[in-house]
Amino acid sequence: MITSARARFVRVSARKARLVLDQIRGKAVGEALATLEFTPRAAARLIEKVLRSAVANAEHNHQVRNLDDLRVVQAVADGGPSLKRVQPRAMGRAFFIKHRTSHLTIAVSDEVNGTRGGLTRPRHMRIRRLPATVSTAAPAPATAARAATARPARRPAATSRGKSRAKPKEKK
């Protein structure tokens, strides 16, 4: 059964949180907690709390007793709203500062593959594969004919001083 936990409006940027989430995605829960414990990033402490919450949700809501079977099947950091601040600078200028927030979502599952329950990619995000009949080895005949009638190469550019590379005329 897939169980998730979510922390919203966390004061860490989504980009920094994704670096940590990429390390634990697909791992067993015990291994993921050990990884987070020794990761020297501030986001690791916040993600560890969300992961422990997801494990507690699985234990309480779905009566999962063997916690060694749980794996992290989804770990996502979505961007949240930014807190906008103004930093005064010299000569009346103002620099704008964005304190970014994020929404952390972690899902754990005790299933073998962990892909059931709507966590597959949506249809518009799936990777489209080329049909087996399409070959990219040889160019099409029209492309070869077009390449033969292409424009000649450009003449060499001028030197750094702006003079052309043509030979100067001899004086008589």
Secondary structure, DSSP 8 states (H G I E B T S, - for coil): -EEEEEEEEESS-HHHHHHHHHHHTTSBHHHHHHHHHT--SHHHHHHHHHHHHHHHHHHHHS----GGG-EEEEEEEEE---EEEEEE-GGG-EEEEEE--EEEEEEEE-SSS--TTT-S--GGGS-----TT---SS--HHHHHHHHT----------TTS--SS------
